Amino acid sequence: MALLTLGFLAVSFQQDKALKESIARGKEAYALYCQNCHMENGKGQEGMFPPLVKTDFMQKPIEAFVSVILKGQQGTITVNDVEYNNVMPAQDYLTNEQIADIINYTRNSWGNKLKGMATPDKVNGMRN
Ligand code: HEC
């Protein structure tokens, strides 16, 4: 039983470490590839670029986030009572790891604290 508990602790410690490292890499990638539009604080620019902080979108499954990065998005959306009708170009030139890292960073920043972890494998599985 003690061994089992130790094993479990070791696994969750490893996952925790992997997530922390991913978030740290994601911060740098976000600054390079997302920040121009969504801003350093994730709040976007009202009416132009939607925020990534405490929005309905952020509550969606990780797959929805992967899809927006791989395919981009356009059309009318309402985010936190503000309307956006703009174009986000696909960011599919990013590597699977960069995309997973950016997602983990945004889901754990600026007051966002969402369960689950994006992995390069999951991103790769959604490319076609
Ligand atoms: C050139 C500007 C630009 C860049 C760069 C950009 N985005 Fe966007 N993003 C937008 C716009 C504009 C929208 C909204 C499009 C619309 O009106 O439907 C959007 C939408 C989104 C959404 C959906 C939000 C919602 O509530 O529906 C997410 C998530 C997102 N972007 C994340 C990212 C991430 C992560 C990156 C970096 C990999 C990134 N974006 C790079 C402009 C950009």
Boltz pocket constraint, residues with backbone or C-beta under 6 A from the ligand:
constraints:
  - pocket:
      binder: B
      contacts: [[A, 30], [A, 33], [A, 34], [A, 35], [A, 36], [A, 37], [A, 38], [A, 48], [A, 49], [A, 50], [A, 51], [A, 52], [A, 55], [A, 57], [A, 58], [A, 65], [A, 68], [A, 69], [A, 73], [A, 74], [A, 75], [A, 76], [A, 77], [A, 79], [A, 84], [A, 85], [A, 86], [A, 87], [A, 88], [A, 89], [A, 91], [A, 102], [A, 106]]
      max_distance: 6.0
